[in-house]
Amino acid sequence: MEARTALTAKSNSKNFHAIYERDGSGLMRVAKLYGGNDAQDLNQDIALAIWLGLRRFRGDSSLRTFAYRIAHNRGISFRNRRVDEQLEDEPRSEVSVEAAVLTEQRHAQLLEAILRLPDQTQKIISLSLEGFTYEEIASVVGVTESNVGVTLNRGKKRLAELLKEPGDV
């Protein structure tokens, strides 16, 4: 029994490192989406949940899908615990390059707009931005592929409305 436990622990460690090697930055973006200024704390919570969850991983989905499902579920729980708190923008450091400032501002605007969408739409759009296929998104979120497409299209239209500058025609 100890040999099997050691083998499982080694496999879990290998899987954990594979997840973070491939998708560590994407999982951090999920943490930023839901955690705002507390993204680092949420990212650590996500990592711990993935590590503990690997004990129960049966291979019904890819490791990537498994990890993002945990990340989004943890993110929603994290945000819901802080419903009464105001999300504040992260402090901006002074950057000498104007283009970098504009890019950062656009990213902040997009993040703010995504946060105004319903939870399900947020999940689908963020997974799409991470490069997931409709099939993978459907697996993570628990809906059909056609529902992913419809939600994604509606979400994109809503984002376009939210991001439209006042005075734009």
SEBADO-521990 format. One record per atom (N, C-alpha, C): residue number from 1; residue in three letters; z, x, y. Coordinates in nm, 3 decimals, m for minus. Each point is the difference from the previous one (the first is absolute). Layout:
<sites>
[site NUM; "ala"; [Z; X; Y]],
...
</sites>
This chain:
<sites>
[site 1; "met"; [0.000; 0.082; m0.120]],
[site 1; "met"; [0.000; m0.082; 0.120]],
[site 1; "met"; [0.000; 0.086; 0.126]],
[site 2; "glu"; [0.075; 0.111; 0.000]],
[site 2; "glu"; [0.004; 0.089; 0.116]],
[site 2; "glu"; [m0.136; 0.062; 0.027]],
[site 3; "ala"; [m0.073; 0.033; m0.107]],
[site 3; "ala"; [m0.133; 0.058; 0.016]],
[site 3; "ala"; [m0.094; m0.100; 0.068]],
[site 4; "arg"; [0.010; m0.127; m0.040]],
[site 4; "arg"; [m0.084; m0.103; 0.061]],
[site 4; "arg"; [0.036; m0.019; 0.147]],
[site 5; "thr"; [0.129; 0.002; 0.033]],
[site 5; "thr"; [0.045; m0.013; 0.138]],
[site 5; "thr"; [m0.051; 0.116; 0.084]],
[site 6; "ala"; [0.008; 0.122; m0.056]],
[site 6; "ala"; [m0.049; 0.117; 0.072]],
[site 6; "ala"; [m0.150; m0.008; 0.022]],
[site 7; "leu"; [m0.072; m0.048; m0.101]],
[site 7; "leu"; [m0.145; m0.016; 0.011]],
[site 7; "leu"; [m0.034; m0.102; 0.108]],
[site 8; "thr"; [0.072; m0.111; 0.002]],
[site 8; "thr"; [m0.022; m0.104; 0.100]],
[site 8; "thr"; [0.031; 0.053; 0.139]],
[site 9; "ala"; [0.109; 0.073; 0.015]],
[site 9; "ala"; [0.036; 0.055; 0.130]],
[site 9; "ala"; [m0.107; 0.096; 0.050]],
[site 10; "lys"; [m0.055; 0.080; m0.089]],
[site 10; "lys"; [m0.106; 0.095; 0.037]],
[site 10; "lys"; [m0.125; m0.077; 0.042]],
[site 11; "ser"; [m0.032; m0.106; m0.074]],
[site 11; "ser"; [m0.116; m0.082; 0.031]],
[site 11; "ser"; [0.020; m0.071; 0.134]],
[site 12; "asn"; [0.121; m0.054; 0.024]],
[site 12; "asn"; [0.029; m0.066; 0.127]],
[site 12; "asn"; [m0.014; 0.097; 0.116]],
[site 13; "ser"; [0.050; 0.121; m0.019]],
[site 13; "ser"; [m0.009; 0.101; 0.105]],
[site 13; "ser"; [m0.147; 0.034; 0.029]],
[site 14; "lys"; [m0.079; 0.015; m0.105]],
[site 14; "lys"; [m0.142; 0.031; 0.015]],
[site 14; "lys"; [m0.071; m0.114; 0.074]],
[site 15; "asn"; [0.029; m0.124; m0.040]],
[site 15; "asn"; [m0.062; m0.116; 0.065]],
[site 15; "asn"; [0.042; m0.011; 0.147]],
[site 16; "phe"; [0.128; 0.025; 0.026]],
[site 16; "phe"; [0.051; m0.008; 0.137]],
[site 16; "phe"; [m0.073; 0.101; 0.089]],
[site 17; "his"; [m0.010; 0.123; m0.048]],
[site 17; "his"; [m0.068; 0.103; 0.078]],
[site 17; "his"; [m0.148; m0.032; 0.017]],
[site 18; "ala"; [m0.062; m0.058; m0.101]],
[site 18; "ala"; [m0.141; m0.038; 0.010]],
[site 18; "ala"; [m0.019; m0.107; 0.106]],
[site 19; "ile"; [0.091; m0.097; 0.004]],
[site 19; "ile"; [m0.007; m0.107; 0.100]],
[site 19; "ile"; [0.008; 0.059; 0.140]],
[site 20; "tyr"; [0.100; 0.084; 0.023]],
[site 20; "tyr"; [0.021; 0.053; 0.135]],
[site 20; "tyr"; [m0.102; 0.106; 0.039]],
[site 21; "glu"; [m0.057; 0.067; m0.097]],
[site 21; "glu"; [m0.105; 0.095; 0.032]],
[site 21; "glu"; [m0.124; m0.074; 0.050]],
[site 22; "arg"; [m0.032; m0.110; m0.066]],
[site 22; "arg"; [m0.120; m0.075; 0.037]],
[site 22; "arg"; [0.023; m0.095; 0.117]],
[site 23; "asp"; [0.112; m0.072; m0.002]],
[site 23; "asp"; [0.019; m0.110; 0.095]],
[site 23; "asp"; [0.122; 0.013; 0.089]],
[site 24; "gly"; [0.058; 0.116; 0.010]],
[site 24; "gly"; [0.120; 0.018; 0.083]],
[site 24; "gly"; [m0.021; m0.040; 0.144]],
[site 25; "ser"; [m0.112; 0.040; 0.059]],
[site 25; "ser"; [m0.025; m0.034; 0.140]],
[site 25; "ser"; [m0.027; m0.150; 0.015]],
[site 26; "gly"; [m0.067; m0.060; m0.096]],
[site 26; "gly"; [m0.023; m0.145; 0.005]],
[site 26; "gly"; [0.129; m0.078; m0.013]],
[site 27; "leu"; [0.089; 0.045; m0.086]],
[site 27; "leu"; [0.129; m0.066; m0.016]],
[site 27; "leu"; [0.083; 0.014; 0.128]],
[site 28; "met"; [m0.016; 0.113; 0.068]],
[site 28; "met"; [0.070; 0.017; 0.128]],
[site 28; "met"; [m0.056; m0.096; 0.104]],
[site 29; "arg"; [m0.131; m0.024; m0.003]],
[site 29; "arg"; [m0.058; m0.097; 0.094]],
[site 29; "arg"; [0.053; m0.141; m0.028]],
[site 30; "val"; [0.020; m0.032; m0.126]],
[site 30; "val"; [0.061; m0.129; m0.034]],
[site 30; "val"; [0.142; m0.005; 0.058]],
[site 31; "ala"; [0.073; 0.109; m0.014]],
[site 31; "ala"; [0.136; 0.006; 0.055]],
[site 31; "ala"; [m0.003; m0.017; 0.152]],
[site 32; "lys"; [m0.099; 0.059; 0.067]],
[site 32; "lys"; [m0.012; m0.016; 0.145]],
[site 32; "lys"; [m0.034; m0.144; 0.036]],
[site 33; "leu"; [m0.084; m0.062; m0.079]],
[site 33; "leu"; [m0.039; m0.138; 0.025]],
[site 33; "leu"; [0.122; m0.092; 0.001]],
[site 34; "tyr"; [0.084; 0.015; m0.100]],
[site 34; "tyr"; [0.115; m0.089; m0.012]],
[site 34; "tyr"; [0.127; 0.054; 0.065]],
[site 35; "gly"; [0.012; 0.132; 0.013]],
[site 35; "gly"; [0.125; 0.059; 0.044]],
[site 35; "gly"; [0.008; 0.039; 0.146]],
[site 36; "gly"; [m0.115; 0.009; 0.067]],
[site 36; "gly"; [0.002; 0.040; 0.141]],
[site 36; "gly"; [0.073; 0.132; 0.018]],
[site 37; "asn"; [0.099; 0.001; 0.086]],
[site 37; "asn"; [0.077; 0.121; 0.028]],
[site 37; "asn"; [0.081; 0.047; m0.121]],
[site 38; "asp"; [0.022; m0.088; m0.094]],
[site 38; "asp"; [0.077; 0.034; m0.120]],
[site 38; "asp"; [m0.091; 0.032; m0.118]],
[site 39; "ala"; [m0.121; 0.041; 0.027]],
[site 39; "ala"; [m0.099; 0.026; m0.106]],
[site 39; "ala"; [0.047; 0.106; m0.097]],
[site 40; "gln"; [0.065; 0.104; 0.048]],
[site 40; "gln"; [0.047; 0.106; m0.090]],
[site 40; "gln"; [0.102; m0.057; m0.099]],
[site 41; "asp"; [0.092; m0.082; 0.049]],
[site 41; "asp"; [0.099; m0.061; m0.089]],
[site 41; "asp"; [m0.069; m0.088; m0.104]],
[site 42; "leu"; [m0.094; m0.081; 0.045]],
[site 42; "leu"; [m0.072; m0.087; m0.092]],
[site 42; "leu"; [m0.081; 0.083; m0.099]],
[site 43; "asn"; [m0.063; 0.107; 0.045]],
[site 43; "asn"; [m0.078; 0.085; m0.089]],
[site 43; "asn"; [0.088; 0.058; m0.111]],
[site 44; "gln"; [0.121; 0.039; 0.034]],
[site 44; "gln"; [0.093; 0.050; m0.102]],
[site 44; "gln"; [0.040; m0.110; m0.097]],
[site 45; "asp"; [0.021; m0.121; 0.053]],
[site 45; "asp"; [0.034; m0.114; m0.084]],
[site 45; "asp"; [m0.115; m0.032; m0.096]],
[site 46; "ile"; [m0.121; 0.008; 0.050]],
[site 46; "ile"; [m0.119; m0.023; m0.082]],
[site 46; "ile"; [m0.010; 0.104; m0.110]],
[site 47; "ala"; [0.020; 0.126; 0.035]],
[site 47; "ala"; [m0.007; 0.109; m0.099]],
[site 47; "ala"; [0.105; m0.021; m0.109]],
[site 48; "leu"; [0.121; m0.036; 0.038]],
[site 48; "leu"; [0.104; m0.024; m0.099]],
[site 48; "leu"; [m0.035; m0.119; m0.090]],
[site 49; "ala"; [m0.052; m0.106; 0.060]],
[site 49; "ala"; [m0.039; m0.118; m0.078]],
[site 49; "ala"; [m0.112; 0.033; m0.098]],
[site 50; "ile"; [m0.095; 0.082; 0.043]],
[site 50; "ile"; [m0.109; 0.041; m0.091]],
[site 50; "ile"; [0.057; 0.083; m0.113]],
[site 51; "trp"; [0.086; 0.096; 0.033]],
[site 51; "trp"; [0.060; 0.086; m0.102]],
[site 51; "trp"; [0.075; m0.085; m0.104]],
[site 52; "leu"; [0.083; m0.092; 0.047]],
[site 52; "leu"; [0.077; m0.084; m0.092]],
[site 52; "leu"; [m0.091; m0.097; m0.076]],
[site 53; "gly"; [m0.104; m0.047; 0.069]],
[site 53; "gly"; [m0.093; m0.094; m0.062]],
[site 53; "gly"; [m0.083; 0.062; m0.110]],
[site 54; "leu"; [m0.022; 0.129; 0.007]],
[site 54; "leu"; [m0.081; 0.067; m0.103]],
[site 54; "leu"; [0.061; m0.014; m0.139]],
[site 55; "arg"; [0.131; m0.021; m0.006]],
[site 55; "arg"; [0.066; m0.021; m0.130]],
[site 55; "arg"; [m0.052; m0.126; m0.068]],
[site 56; "arg"; [m0.039; m0.098; 0.083]],
[site 56; "arg"; [m0.047; m0.128; m0.053]],
[site 56; "arg"; [m0.152; m0.013; 0.000]],
[site 57; "phe"; [m0.070; 0.102; 0.048]],
[site 57; "phe"; [m0.146; m0.005; 0.008]],
[site 57; "phe"; [m0.060; m0.004; m0.140]],
[site 58; "arg"; [m0.077; m0.106; m0.025]],
[site 58; "arg"; [m0.059; m0.021; m0.133]],
[site 58; "arg"; [m0.149; 0.032; m0.003]],
[site 59; "gly"; [m0.056; 0.035; 0.112]],
[site 59; "gly"; [m0.142; 0.032; 0.003]],
[site 59; "gly"; [m0.089; m0.122; 0.015]],
[site 60; "asp"; [0.056; m0.115; 0.041]],
[site 60; "asp"; [m0.079; m0.122; 0.019]],
[site 60; "asp"; [m0.096; 0.011; 0.119]],
[site 61; "ser"; [0.025; 0.097; 0.087]],
[site 61; "ser"; [m0.086; 0.023; 0.116]],
[site 61; "ser"; [m0.008; 0.151; 0.018]],
[site 62; "ser"; [m0.077; 0.043; 0.099]],
[site 62; "ser"; [m0.006; 0.143; 0.029]],
[site 62; "ser"; [0.130; 0.041; 0.069]],
[site 63; "leu"; [0.030; 0.128; m0.004]],
[site 63; "leu"; [0.119; 0.050; 0.070]],
[site 63; "leu"; [m0.010; m0.028; 0.149]],
[site 64; "arg"; [m0.121; 0.008; 0.053]],
[site 64; "arg"; [m0.022; m0.024; 0.142]],
[site 64; "arg"; [0.036; m0.144; 0.037]],
[site 65; "thr"; [m0.050; m0.093; m0.079]],
[site 65; "thr"; [0.030; m0.141; 0.023]],
[site 65; "thr"; [0.149; m0.025; m0.012]],
[site 66; "phe"; [0.061; 0.056; m0.103]],
[site 66; "phe"; [0.143; m0.011; m0.024]],
[site 66; "phe"; [0.079; 0.049; 0.122]],
[site 67; "ala"; [m0.036; 0.117; 0.053]],
[site 67; "ala"; [0.072; 0.059; 0.112]],
[site 67; "ala"; [m0.016; m0.084; 0.127]],
[site 68; "tyr"; [m0.121; m0.045; 0.029]],
[site 68; "tyr"; [m0.021; m0.078; 0.122]],
[site 68; "tyr"; [0.065; m0.138; m0.009]],
[site 69; "arg"; [0.006; m0.056; m0.118]],
[site 69; "arg"; [0.070; m0.129; m0.015]],
[site 69; "arg"; [0.147; 0.018; 0.035]],
[site 70; "ile"; [0.060; 0.105; m0.052]],
[site 70; "ile"; [0.140; 0.029; 0.031]],
[site 70; "ile"; [0.016; 0.026; 0.150]],
[site 71; "ala"; [m0.090; 0.079; 0.057]],
[site 71; "ala"; [0.010; 0.034; 0.142]],
[site 71; "ala"; [m0.006; m0.124; 0.089]],
[site 72; "his"; [m0.094; m0.088; m0.028]],
[site 72; "his"; [m0.011; m0.120; 0.083]],
[site 72; "his"; [0.119; m0.093; m0.020]],
[site 73; "asn"; [0.045; m0.015; m0.122]],
[site 73; "asn"; [0.117; m0.085; m0.024]],
[site 73; "asn"; [0.123; 0.056; 0.068]],
[site 74; "arg"; [0.020; 0.131; m0.008]],
[site 74; "arg"; [0.113; 0.064; 0.068]],
[site 74; "arg"; [m0.015; m0.015; 0.151]],
[site 75; "gly"; [m0.122; 0.014; 0.049]],
[site 75; "gly"; [m0.025; m0.012; 0.143]],
[site 75; "gly"; [0.035; m0.138; 0.053]],
[site 76; "ile"; [m0.042; m0.102; m0.072]],
[site 76; "ile"; [0.031; m0.137; 0.042]],
[site 76; "ile"; [0.150; m0.024; m0.003]],
[site 77; "ser"; [0.066; 0.045; m0.104]],
[site 77; "ser"; [0.145; m0.015; m0.008]],
[site 77; "ser"; [0.069; 0.074; 0.113]],
[site 78; "phe"; [m0.046; 0.121; 0.028]],
[site 78; "phe"; [0.057; 0.082; 0.106]],
[site 78; "phe"; [m0.013; m0.070; 0.134]],
[site 79; "arg"; [m0.120; m0.051; 0.028]],
[site 79; "arg"; [m0.025; m0.068; 0.127]],
[site 79; "arg"; [0.081; m0.129; 0.009]],
[site 80; "asn"; [0.008; m0.073; m0.109]],
[site 80; "asn"; [0.074; m0.126; 0.004]],
[site 80; "asn"; [0.149; 0.022; 0.025]],
[site 81; "arg"; [0.053; 0.115; m0.046]],
[site 81; "arg"; [0.142; 0.031; 0.027]],
[site 81; "arg"; [0.021; 0.028; 0.148]],
[site 82; "arg"; [m0.104; 0.032; 0.071]],
[site 82; "arg"; [0.010; 0.036; 0.142]],
[site 82; "arg"; [m0.071; m0.102; 0.090]],
[site 83; "val"; [m0.002; m0.124; m0.043]],
[site 83; "val"; [m0.070; m0.104; 0.075]],
[site 83; "val"; [0.051; m0.011; 0.142]],
[site 84; "asp"; [0.129; 0.018; 0.020]],
[site 84; "asp"; [0.058; m0.018; 0.133]],
[site 84; "asp"; [m0.019; 0.121; 0.091]],
[site 85; "glu"; [m0.043; 0.111; m0.057]],
[site 85; "glu"; [m0.017; 0.121; 0.080]],
[site 85; "glu"; [m0.140; 0.000; 0.063]],
[site 86; "gln"; [m0.011; 0.055; 0.116]],
[site 86; "gln"; [m0.130; 0.014; 0.067]],
[site 86; "gln"; [m0.066; 0.127; m0.053]],
[site 87; "leu"; [m0.130; m0.011; m0.037]],
[site 87; "leu"; [m0.074; 0.119; m0.038]],
[site 87; "leu"; [m0.044; 0.069; 0.129]],
[site 88; "glu"; [0.030; 0.127; 0.009]],
[site 88; "glu"; [m0.038; 0.078; 0.118]],
[site 88; "glu"; [m0.109; 0.099; m0.039]],
[site 89; "asp"; [m0.088; 0.029; 0.093]],
[site 89; "asp"; [m0.102; 0.102; m0.025]],
[site 89; "asp"; [0.068; 0.135; m0.015]],
[site 90; "glu"; [m0.057; 0.085; m0.084]],
[site 90; "glu"; [0.052; 0.134; m0.015]],
[site 90; "glu"; [m0.024; 0.075; 0.129]],
[site 91; "pro"; [0.098; 0.085; 0.039]],
[site 91; "pro"; [m0.021; 0.075; 0.125]],
[site 91; "pro"; [m0.124; 0.088; m0.011]],
[site 92; "arg"; [m0.074; 0.007; 0.104]],
[site 92; "arg"; [m0.124; 0.077; 0.001]],
[site 92; "arg"; [0.027; 0.137; 0.063]],
[site 93; "ser"; [m0.047; 0.101; m0.065]],
[site 93; "ser"; [0.011; 0.133; 0.058]],
[site 93; "ser"; [m0.117; 0.022; 0.095]],
[site 94; "glu"; [0.018; 0.087; 0.096]],
[site 94; "glu"; [m0.109; 0.028; 0.092]],
[site 94; "glu"; [m0.107; 0.081; m0.072]],
[site 95; "val"; [m0.122; m0.048; 0.008]],
[site 95; "val"; [m0.112; 0.067; m0.064]],
[site 95; "val"; [m0.101; 0.032; 0.109]],
[site 96; "ser"; [m0.050; 0.120; m0.002]],
[site 96; "ser"; [m0.090; 0.042; 0.106]],
[site 96; "ser"; [m0.141; m0.054; m0.021]],
[site 97; "val"; [m0.036; m0.037; m0.119]],
[site 97; "val"; [m0.135; m0.047; m0.027]],
[site 97; "val"; [m0.006; m0.151; 0.016]],
[site 98; "glu"; [m0.082; m0.044; 0.095]],
[site 98; "glu"; [m0.010; m0.143; 0.031]],
[site 98; "glu"; [m0.046; m0.082; m0.120]],
[site 99; "ala"; [m0.090; 0.053; m0.077]],
[site 99; "ala"; [m0.052; m0.072; m0.117]],
[site 99; "ala"; [0.110; m0.028; m0.102]],
[site 100; "ala"; [0.090; 0.094; m0.018]],
[site 100; "ala"; [0.110; m0.018; m0.095]],
[site 100; "ala"; [0.093; m0.112; 0.048]],
[site 101; "val"; [0.021; m0.007; 0.130]],
[site 101; "val"; [0.085; m0.104; 0.056]],
[site 101; "val"; [m0.065; m0.137; m0.021]],
[site 102; "leu"; [m0.129; m0.008; 0.028]],
[site 102; "leu"; [m0.071; m0.127; m0.019]],
[site 102; "leu"; [0.003; m0.044; m0.146]],
[site 103; "thr"; [m0.021; 0.094; m0.092]],
[site 103; "thr"; [0.003; m0.031; m0.142]],
[site 103; "thr"; [0.138; m0.051; m0.041]],
[site 104; "glu"; [0.102; 0.064; 0.050]],
[site 104; "glu"; [0.136; m0.042; m0.033]],
[site 104; "glu"; [0.029; m0.139; 0.056]],
[site 105; "gln"; [m0.047; m0.026; 0.121]],
[site 105; "gln"; [0.020; m0.132; 0.061]],
[site 105; "gln"; [m0.073; m0.109; m0.079]],
[site 106; "arg"; [m0.122; 0.030; m0.043]],
[site 106; "arg"; [m0.075; m0.097; m0.080]],
[site 106; "arg"; [0.069; m0.026; m0.133]],
[site 107; "his"; [0.052; 0.106; m0.060]],
[site 107; "his"; [0.072; m0.015; m0.127]],
[site 107; "his"; [0.123; m0.088; 0.020]],
[site 108; "ala"; [0.073; 0.023; 0.109]],
[site 108; "ala"; [0.118; m0.081; 0.029]],
[site 108; "ala"; [m0.038; m0.146; 0.023]],
[site 109; "gln"; [m0.111; m0.022; 0.071]],
[site 109; "gln"; [m0.047; m0.137; 0.025]],
[site 109; "gln"; [m0.038; m0.069; m0.132]],
[site 110; "leu"; [m0.069; 0.074; m0.087]],
[site 110; "leu"; [m0.038; m0.056; m0.129]],
[site 110; "leu"; [0.123; m0.034; m0.082]],
[site 111; "leu"; [0.097; 0.092; m0.004]],
[site 111; "leu"; [0.123; m0.024; m0.074]],
[site 111; "leu"; [0.073; m0.122; 0.054]],
[site 112; "glu"; [0.008; m0.010; 0.132]],
[site 112; "glu"; [0.066; m0.115; 0.063]],
[site 112; "glu"; [m0.072; m0.129; m0.035]],
[site 113; "ala"; [m0.133; 0.003; 0.001]],
[site 113; "ala"; [m0.078; m0.120; m0.034]],
[site 113; "ala"; [0.018; m0.036; m0.147]],
[site 114; "ile"; [0.001; 0.098; m0.088]],
[site 114; "ile"; [0.021; m0.027; m0.143]],
[site 114; "ile"; [0.136; m0.065; m0.022]],
[site 115; "leu"; [0.101; 0.044; 0.072]],
[site 115; "leu"; [0.134; m0.055; m0.015]],
[site 115; "leu"; [0.009; m0.146; 0.046]],
[site 116; "arg"; [m0.098; m0.047; 0.075]],
[site 116; "arg"; [m0.001; m0.140; 0.045]],
[site 116; "arg"; [m0.065; m0.092; m0.102]],
[site 117; "leu"; [m0.056; 0.057; m0.107]],
[site 117; "leu"; [m0.065; m0.079; m0.104]],
[site 117; "leu"; [0.103; m0.042; m0.104]],
[site 118; "pro"; [m0.032; m0.103; m0.080]],
[site 118; "pro"; [0.090; m0.040; m0.109]],
[site 118; "pro"; [0.018; 0.115; m0.100]],
[site 119; "asp"; [0.114; 0.001; m0.070]],
[site 119; "asp"; [0.032; 0.108; m0.095]],
[site 119; "asp"; [m0.112; 0.027; m0.099]],
[site 120; "gln"; [m0.053; m0.105; m0.060]],
[site 120; "gln"; [m0.104; 0.017; m0.101]],
[site 120; "gln"; [m0.124; 0.067; 0.059]],
[site 121; "thr"; [m0.037; m0.040; 0.119]],
[site 121; "thr"; [m0.116; 0.058; 0.067]],
[site 121; "thr"; [0.027; 0.146; 0.037]],
[site 122; "gln"; [0.122; 0.029; 0.043]],
[site 122; "gln"; [0.038; 0.139; 0.030]],
[site 122; "gln"; [m0.019; 0.088; m0.122]],
[site 123; "lys"; [0.049; m0.046; m0.114]],
[site 123; "lys"; [m0.012; 0.077; m0.123]],
[site 123; "lys"; [m0.146; 0.028; m0.033]],
[site 124; "ile"; [m0.080; m0.106; 0.003]],
[site 124; "ile"; [m0.141; 0.012; m0.039]],
[site 124; "ile"; [m0.075; 0.093; 0.094]],
[site 125; "ile"; [0.022; m0.013; 0.130]],
[site 125; "ile"; [m0.070; 0.086; 0.096]],
[site 125; "ile"; [0.046; 0.144; m0.014]],
[site 126; "ser"; [0.129; 0.024; m0.014]],
[site 126; "ser"; [0.047; 0.139; m0.010]],
[site 126; "ser"; [m0.049; 0.065; m0.129]],
[site 127; "leu"; [m0.005; m0.075; m0.109]],
[site 127; "leu"; [m0.053; 0.056; m0.125]],
[site 127; "leu"; [m0.150; 0.030; 0.014]],
[site 128; "ser"; [m0.071; m0.087; 0.069]],
[site 128; "ser"; [m0.141; 0.022; 0.023]],
[site 128; "ser"; [m0.021; 0.127; 0.084]],
[site 129; "leu"; [0.082; 0.018; 0.101]],
[site 129; "leu"; [m0.009; 0.119; 0.083]],
[site 129; "leu"; [0.032; 0.127; m0.079]],
[site 130; "glu"; [0.078; m0.014; m0.106]],
[site 130; "glu"; [0.031; 0.114; m0.086]],
[site 130; "glu"; [m0.110; 0.026; m0.102]],
[site 131; "gly"; [m0.104; m0.083; m0.001]],
[site 131; "gly"; [m0.114; 0.024; m0.088]],
[site 131; "gly"; [0.008; m0.068; m0.136]],
[site 132; "phe"; [0.091; m0.094; m0.015]],
[site 132; "phe"; [0.010; m0.074; m0.126]],
[site 132; "phe"; [m0.119; m0.093; m0.014]],
[site 133; "thr"; [m0.043; m0.022; m0.124]],
[site 133; "thr"; [m0.106; m0.096; m0.028]],
[site 133; "thr"; [0.059; m0.140; 0.001]],
[site 134; "tyr"; [m0.086; m0.101; 0.005]],
[site 134; "tyr"; [0.048; m0.138; m0.007]],
[site 134; "tyr"; [0.080; m0.022; m0.128]],
[site 135; "glu"; [m0.048; 0.056; m0.109]],
[site 135; "glu"; [0.068; m0.015; m0.129]],
[site 135; "glu"; [0.141; 0.060; 0.006]],
[site 136; "glu"; [0.012; 0.119; 0.058]],
[site 136; "glu"; [0.131; 0.064; 0.010]],
[site 136; "glu"; [0.092; m0.078; 0.093]],
[site 137; "ile"; [m0.054; m0.047; 0.112]],
[site 137; "ile"; [0.080; m0.079; 0.094]],
[site 137; "ile"; [0.049; m0.127; m0.067]],
[site 138; "ala"; [m0.088; m0.067; m0.073]],
[site 138; "ala"; [0.037; m0.123; m0.070]],
[site 138; "ala"; [0.115; 0.027; m0.097]],
[site 139; "ser"; [m0.005; 0.113; m0.067]],
[site 139; "ser"; [0.104; 0.036; m0.095]],
[site 139; "ser"; [0.133; 0.027; 0.069]],
[site 140; "val"; [m0.005; 0.069; 0.113]],
[site 140; "val"; [0.124; 0.031; 0.074]],
[site 140; "val"; [0.062; m0.126; 0.057]],
[site 141; "val"; [m0.083; m0.083; 0.062]],
[site 141; "val"; [0.049; m0.117; 0.073]],
[site 141; "val"; [0.024; m0.120; m0.091]],
[site 142; "gly"; [m0.073; m0.008; m0.111]],
[site 142; "gly"; [0.018; m0.111; m0.092]],
[site 142; "gly"; [m0.084; m0.121; 0.033]],
[site 143; "val"; [m0.122; 0.024; 0.050]],
[site 143; "val"; [m0.093; m0.108; 0.030]],
[site 143; "val"; [m0.134; 0.034; m0.065]],
[site 144; "thr"; [m0.097; m0.090; 0.013]],
[site 144; "thr"; [m0.132; 0.026; m0.056]],
[site 144; "thr"; [m0.079; 0.091; 0.095]],
[site 145; "glu"; [m0.104; 0.062; m0.054]],
[site 145; "glu"; [m0.086; 0.085; 0.082]],
[site 145; "glu"; [m0.068; m0.079; 0.110]],
[site 146; "ser"; [m0.041; m0.124; m0.032]],
[site 146; "ser"; [m0.066; m0.080; 0.104]],
[site 146; "ser"; [0.099; m0.035; 0.112]],
[site 147; "asn"; [0.127; m0.022; m0.036]],
[site 147; "asn"; [0.101; m0.026; 0.101]],
[site 147; "asn"; [0.020; 0.123; 0.088]],
[site 148; "val"; [m0.007; 0.118; m0.060]],
[site 148; "val"; [0.009; 0.125; 0.077]],
[site 148; "val"; [m0.111; 0.004; 0.104]],
[site 149; "gly"; [m0.123; m0.030; m0.043]],
[site 149; "gly"; [m0.114; 0.002; 0.091]],
[site 149; "gly"; [0.015; m0.097; 0.115]],
[site 150; "val"; [0.041; m0.121; m0.032]],
[site 150; "val"; [0.017; m0.103; 0.104]],
[site 150; "val"; [0.109; 0.042; 0.098]],
[site 151; "thr"; [0.115; 0.043; m0.055]],
[site 151; "thr"; [0.112; 0.040; 0.085]],
[site 151; "thr"; [m0.038; 0.121; 0.086]],
[site 152; "leu"; [m0.071; 0.094; m0.058]],
[site 152; "leu"; [m0.041; 0.119; 0.074]],
[site 152; "leu"; [m0.095; m0.037; 0.114]],
[site 153; "asn"; [m0.097; m0.085; m0.027]],
[site 153; "asn"; [m0.093; m0.042; 0.106]],
[site 153; "asn"; [0.071; m0.076; 0.111]],
[site 154; "arg"; [0.087; m0.092; m0.037]],
[site 154; "arg"; [0.075; m0.075; 0.101]],
[site 154; "arg"; [0.093; 0.092; 0.078]],
[site 155; "gly"; [0.061; 0.093; m0.071]],
[site 155; "gly"; [0.089; 0.095; 0.066]],
[site 155; "gly"; [m0.073; 0.089; 0.098]],
[site 156; "lys"; [m0.118; 0.045; m0.037]],
[site 156; "lys"; [m0.081; 0.084; 0.091]],
[site 156; "lys"; [m0.038; m0.078; 0.125]],
[site 157; "lys"; [m0.036; m0.126; m0.017]],
[site 157; "lys"; [m0.035; m0.083; 0.116]],
[site 157; "lys"; [0.120; m0.018; 0.092]],
[site 158; "arg"; [0.116; m0.023; m0.062]],
[site 158; "arg"; [0.122; m0.018; 0.080]],
[site 158; "arg"; [0.037; 0.131; 0.071]],
[site 159; "leu"; [m0.016; 0.112; m0.068]],
[site 159; "leu"; [0.027; 0.129; 0.062]],
[site 159; "leu"; [m0.092; 0.024; 0.119]],
[site 160; "ala"; [m0.127; m0.036; m0.016]],
[site 160; "ala"; [m0.096; 0.016; 0.109]],
[site 160; "ala"; [0.044; m0.081; 0.121]],
[site 161; "glu"; [0.051; m0.121; m0.025]],
[site 161; "glu"; [0.050; m0.084; 0.110]],
[site 161; "glu"; [0.122; 0.064; 0.066]],
[site 162; "leu"; [0.091; 0.049; m0.082]],
[site 162; "leu"; [0.123; 0.059; 0.052]],
[site 162; "leu"; [m0.027; 0.130; 0.077]],
[site 163; "leu"; [m0.102; 0.074; m0.041]],
[site 163; "leu"; [m0.030; 0.128; 0.062]],
[site 163; "leu"; [m0.094; m0.012; 0.119]],
[site 164; "lys"; [m0.056; m0.120; 0.020]],
[site 164; "lys"; [m0.094; m0.021; 0.109]],
[site 164; "lys"; [0.073; 0.021; 0.133]],
[site 165; "glu"; [m0.060; 0.080; 0.084]],
[site 165; "glu"; [0.058; 0.027; 0.131]],
[site 165; "glu"; [m0.007; m0.125; 0.086]],
[site 166; "pro"; [0.104; m0.026; 0.081]],
[site 166; "pro"; [m0.009; m0.111; 0.094]],
[site 166; "pro"; [m0.119; 0.024; 0.094]],
[site 167; "gly"; [m0.079; m0.102; 0.018]],
[site 167; "gly"; [m0.118; 0.012; 0.086]],
[site 167; "gly"; [m0.126; 0.030; m0.078]],
[site 168; "asp"; [0.013; 0.038; m0.128]],
[site 168; "asp"; [m0.119; 0.020; m0.083]],
[site 168; "asp"; [m0.065; m0.134; m0.027]],
[site 169; "val"; [m0.129; 0.000; m0.006]],
[site 169; "val"; [m0.072; m0.125; m0.024]],
[site 169; "val"; [m0.061; 0.001; m0.136]],
</sites>
